[in-house]
Every structure is written in structure tokens, then in C-alpha cells.
């Protein structure tokens, strides 16, 4: 029953902004850390950002630090990724994920972000 549904992707110009959302269901959302990862064309999966279960701490890949902000609203079972100052190299499919157990992870279907002029 665990489901993660990303939304908010689209086309942005360099320097622009997008806000991604991931709606979660099927587990006690507030008990788990959540993450965003992305896969760019021709690249492997890259971890982007993580957030502690209660939102008290956040973590970012060096490539996005200072530009992206992860947040969560536990009342809405949703995490967000605010992406500012977008660059062409941010073009990727963005996924949210959660590890329910050390042997069981769940991923959304992804949302496409394209940064191009």
C-alpha cells in the first residue's frame, strides 16, 4: 500500500524555479525520513536531498546545496523540493523515496524536470 506520487515537474529556463511535491500514503509518514533523487539523461541515479522524519534536519548534495530546499508537511503526508536558480544540468527525472525497512524501499514514478532556454 505504500505509494509515493511526485508532481510539479515541467519546463523551466535557466535561473528559474520549480517546486516539486511528493504525496505519500500507506505508512506512518511522520516516522520516516524521506529523500529526493534524480536521474539525468545518460547518468546514474543521484541522491539530491533528504529530510529527517520531523523535518528537524536536512541534507543536500553538493550539486544543489544553496539552490534547493527540501521540506515536509507531516499533516499532509507530503514532502517538497523547492528548486531555485535552476541549471541545465538539473534536467532529470526526480523521484522521492522512503526506506521502510533496511530491505524495503519505495519510489515514486518520478516527475520530469527540464531546464532549457
VEXDODREN-961626 format. One record per residue (C-alpha): x, y, z; residue number from 1. Coordinates in nm, 2 decimals, padded with zeros to 4 digits. Layout:
BEGIN
u: X v: Y w: Z nr: NUM
...
***
This chain:
BEGIN
u: 00.00 v: 00.00 w: 00.00 nr: 1
u: 00.30 v: 00.23 w: 00.02 nr: 2
u: 00.26 v: 00.49 w: -00.25 nr: 3
u: 00.46 v: 00.80 w: -00.35 nr: 4
u: 00.34 v: 01.03 w: -00.61 nr: 5
u: 00.55 v: 01.31 w: -00.74 nr: 6
u: 00.42 v: 01.62 w: -00.91 nr: 7
u: 00.53 v: 01.97 w: -01.01 nr: 8
u: 00.79 v: 01.90 w: -01.28 nr: 9
u: 00.79 v: 02.08 w: -01.60 nr: 10
u: 01.00 v: 02.31 w: -01.82 nr: 11
u: 01.20 v: 02.59 w: -01.67 nr: 12
u: 01.45 v: 02.84 w: -01.80 nr: 13
u: 01.80 v: 02.86 w: -01.65 nr: 14
u: 01.77 v: 03.06 w: -01.34 nr: 15
u: 01.41 v: 02.98 w: -01.30 nr: 16
u: 01.23 v: 02.79 w: -01.02 nr: 17
u: 01.01 v: 02.49 w: -00.98 nr: 18
u: 00.85 v: 02.33 w: -00.67 nr: 19
u: 00.81 v: 01.95 w: -00.66 nr: 20
u: 00.58 v: 01.77 w: -00.44 nr: 21
u: 00.56 v: 01.41 w: -00.33 nr: 22
u: 00.24 v: 01.28 w: -00.17 nr: 23
u: 00.29 v: 00.97 w: 00.04 nr: 24
u: 00.05 v: 00.72 w: 00.17 nr: 25
u: 00.04 v: 00.37 w: 00.31 nr: 26
u: 00.28 v: 00.42 w: 00.60 nr: 27
u: 00.32 v: 00.63 w: 00.91 nr: 28
u: 00.47 v: 00.92 w: 00.73 nr: 29
u: 00.59 v: 01.11 w: 01.03 nr: 30
u: 00.81 v: 00.82 w: 01.14 nr: 31
u: 01.03 v: 00.82 w: 00.84 nr: 32
u: 01.30 v: 01.02 w: 00.68 nr: 33
u: 01.23 v: 01.10 w: 00.31 nr: 34
u: 01.46 v: 01.17 w: 00.02 nr: 35
u: 01.47 v: 01.31 w: -00.33 nr: 36
u: 01.69 v: 01.16 w: -00.60 nr: 37
u: 01.72 v: 01.23 w: -00.97 nr: 38
u: 01.84 v: 01.06 w: -01.29 nr: 39
u: 01.97 v: 01.28 w: -01.56 nr: 40
u: 02.00 v: 01.17 w: -01.92 nr: 41
u: 02.29 v: 00.94 w: -01.96 nr: 42
u: 02.36 v: 00.94 w: -01.59 nr: 43
u: 02.30 v: 00.72 w: -01.29 nr: 44
u: 02.07 v: 00.78 w: -01.01 nr: 45
u: 02.19 v: 01.08 w: -00.80 nr: 46
u: 02.08 v: 01.14 w: -00.44 nr: 47
u: 01.97 v: 01.50 w: -00.41 nr: 48
u: 01.83 v: 01.57 w: -00.07 nr: 49
u: 01.70 v: 01.42 w: 00.25 nr: 50
u: 01.49 v: 01.53 w: 00.54 nr: 51
u: 01.46 v: 01.39 w: 00.89 nr: 52
u: 01.12 v: 01.25 w: 01.00 nr: 53
u: 01.01 v: 01.56 w: 01.18 nr: 54
u: 01.19 v: 01.80 w: 00.95 nr: 55
u: 01.44 v: 01.89 w: 01.21 nr: 56
u: 01.74 v: 01.84 w: 00.98 nr: 57
u: 01.80 v: 01.84 w: 00.61 nr: 58
u: 02.08 v: 01.72 w: 00.38 nr: 59
u: 02.18 v: 01.82 w: 00.03 nr: 60
u: 02.41 v: 01.70 w: -00.24 nr: 61
u: 02.68 v: 01.95 w: -00.31 nr: 62
u: 02.55 v: 02.00 w: -00.66 nr: 63
u: 02.22 v: 02.15 w: -00.53 nr: 64
u: 02.32 v: 02.30 w: -00.19 nr: 65
u: 02.22 v: 02.66 w: -00.17 nr: 66
u: 01.97 v: 02.63 w: -00.45 nr: 67
u: 01.73 v: 02.36 w: -00.35 nr: 68
u: 01.53 v: 02.33 w: -00.03 nr: 69
u: 01.36 v: 02.02 w: 00.10 nr: 70
u: 01.07 v: 02.05 w: 00.34 nr: 71
u: 00.78 v: 01.84 w: 00.46 nr: 72
u: 00.43 v: 01.88 w: 00.59 nr: 73
u: 00.36 v: 01.58 w: 00.81 nr: 74
u: -00.01 v: 01.68 w: 00.84 nr: 75
u: -00.04 v: 01.65 w: 00.47 nr: 76
u: 00.19 v: 01.35 w: 00.42 nr: 77
u: 00.39 v: 01.54 w: 00.17 nr: 78
u: 00.74 v: 01.64 w: 00.11 nr: 79
u: 00.86 v: 01.92 w: -00.12 nr: 80
u: 01.16 v: 02.02 w: -00.31 nr: 81
u: 01.19 v: 02.39 w: -00.39 nr: 82
u: 01.43 v: 02.43 w: -00.67 nr: 83
u: 01.57 v: 02.78 w: -00.74 nr: 84
u: 01.84 v: 02.90 w: -00.98 nr: 85
u: 01.79 v: 02.61 w: -01.20 nr: 86
u: 02.06 v: 02.50 w: -01.43 nr: 87
u: 02.05 v: 02.28 w: -01.74 nr: 88
u: 02.24 v: 02.01 w: -01.55 nr: 89
u: 01.94 v: 01.99 w: -01.32 nr: 90
u: 01.74 v: 01.83 w: -01.61 nr: 91
u: 01.64 v: 01.49 w: -01.48 nr: 92
u: 01.36 v: 01.28 w: -01.37 nr: 93
u: 01.31 v: 01.35 w: -01.00 nr: 94
u: 01.20 v: 01.07 w: -00.76 nr: 95
u: 01.10 v: 01.07 w: -00.40 nr: 96
u: 01.18 v: 00.77 w: -00.19 nr: 97
u: 01.15 v: 00.61 w: 00.15 nr: 98
u: 01.32 v: 00.32 w: 00.32 nr: 99
u: 01.05 v: 00.14 w: 00.53 nr: 100
u: 01.30 v: -00.13 w: 00.64 nr: 101
u: 01.66 v: -00.18 w: 00.55 nr: 102
u: 01.54 v: -00.43 w: 00.29 nr: 103
u: 01.24 v: -00.24 w: 00.16 nr: 104
u: 01.25 v: 00.09 w: -00.02 nr: 105
u: 00.97 v: 00.26 w: -00.22 nr: 106
u: 01.00 v: 00.50 w: -00.51 nr: 107
u: 00.75 v: 00.72 w: -00.69 nr: 108
u: 00.71 v: 00.72 w: -01.06 nr: 109
u: 00.91 v: 01.03 w: -01.10 nr: 110
u: 00.84 v: 01.38 w: -01.24 nr: 111
u: 01.04 v: 01.52 w: -01.53 nr: 112
u: 01.22 v: 01.85 w: -01.49 nr: 113
u: 01.37 v: 02.01 w: -01.79 nr: 114
u: 01.58 v: 02.32 w: -01.77 nr: 115
u: 01.65 v: 02.48 w: -02.11 nr: 116
u: 01.64 v: 02.81 w: -02.28 nr: 117
***
